[in-house]
Amino acid sequence: MASDLVAYVSKLLPGAAPLDLTADIKKKDYAPVVAAVSPKLPQLLALEAETDAEGAVALLWDVVLQLPEPQSEALKLLQVVKSQEKASAVLRLRVAAALFNKARALPQVQLQALLDVLALAASSDNVELVAPYLTQVDALLDTQKLGVEQRRALLLAVANVLDLVDDKLKLLAVLEKYLATFEKGQEAKEQAARAAKIVLQNPVASFLARVDLAASAVVQAALKGSKLLELLDIVSTKTLKEFAAFQKSAGGVFAENGLVEAELVDTMRLFTLCTLPTGFKEIPYADVAKALEVGEDEVEQWVVRAITAGVASAKIDQLARTVTISRSLQRRFGAEQWKEIDAKLQLYKKNVGGLLDIIRNARRAQEQQ
């Protein structure tokens, strides 16, 4: 392998001084080989034949990883690759990715290689090359071997690249993982606010994805006392009534955070509809209209919008002018929701018990005849 590297580099850079490292290679002393080839890395990256350059650097990685202590040398060479801004960004990205794949026994090298790959993809507008792998970081790299700060750096790098591909739900999932690395008393204000804005800009999709950012103690501590947190809590747990009250003292919270106030009003109507009783109860149009603060002639429109958005399943009886909601979105599922389920189960149990009693009594009456 070392012999192949020396021969390949000599072939690709014919004008350079010849490399005679046969004696060192026979002794399996690869340090002189790396020392001789490493200074030529910028020249290799500058070659027009990128496939040849990539092959030569891949061989260099193989030899470096055979050194007694390969980590420091690998990290140093990664820095050289990253610094060659005149070389092809795609080539540099690919050789950094090659080292990532080869250095499985060196988590620190893998981490730096992955960070460099993400940075190169973002800076060169080649995000599409890494986008499919962004949500698989935990599978690609054993993050349990990383320190907390290193894990945060990686998650933040992934989040920044996801921001470029405009995949808000995946970005939100990564930011949740990032915020989960913080403990009570540690501050993460910037990223907490970033995540909160994404939820408020995409509330229906966020709650359908079971995101409950407002319940996070880290987010609550980071945004404590802010209008942004107050708004997040209202959208996460309250109804149109509380939202309307908030609007009166909202100040510039909507404009400052890129939020369209009218769209949030519509969203709160959908969420308020989800707070109405579910099951077999027929709800009069008048009650729905009152909760949504709309006219009775608009009730059907809002029920259809809720069904289309996927936040509710419901039936409309136009003749009886009633709505029956069979299922609705639960924005938060905690102790209170478990109590509600328990209450419903107890009611069902009681109703079923009553039916069984009727059947038993009817059977006894029939037997006595």
SULTARA-V452559 format. One record per run of one state. SS is the DSSP state (helix for helix, strand for strand, loop for the rest). FROM is the first residue (numbers start at 1). LEN is the number of residues. If there is no record, write none. Layout:
# SULTARA-V452559
ss | from | len
SS | FROM | LEN
SS | FROM | LEN
This chain:
# SULTARA-V452559
ss | from | len
loop | 1 | 1
helix | 2 | 11
loop | 13 | 9
helix | 22 | 5
loop | 27 | 4
helix | 31 | 8
loop | 39 | 2
helix | 41 | 5
loop | 46 | 4
helix | 50 | 15
loop | 65 | 5
helix | 70 | 14
loop | 84 | 5
helix | 89 | 14
loop | 103 | 4
helix | 107 | 17
loop | 124 | 3
helix | 127 | 3
loop | 130 | 1
helix | 131 | 10
loop | 141 | 2
helix | 143 | 3
loop | 146 | 2
helix | 148 | 18
loop | 166 | 2
helix | 168 | 12
loop | 180 | 9
helix | 189 | 13
loop | 202 | 1
helix | 203 | 6
loop | 209 | 4
helix | 213 | 3
loop | 216 | 1
helix | 217 | 6
loop | 223 | 4
helix | 227 | 11
loop | 238 | 2
helix | 240 | 8
loop | 248 | 5
helix | 253 | 4
loop | 257 | 4
helix | 261 | 13
loop | 274 | 8
strand | 282 | 3
helix | 285 | 8
loop | 293 | 3
helix | 296 | 14
loop | 310 | 2
strand | 312 | 6
loop | 318 | 4
strand | 322 | 7
loop | 329 | 6
helix | 335 | 34
loop | 369 | 1
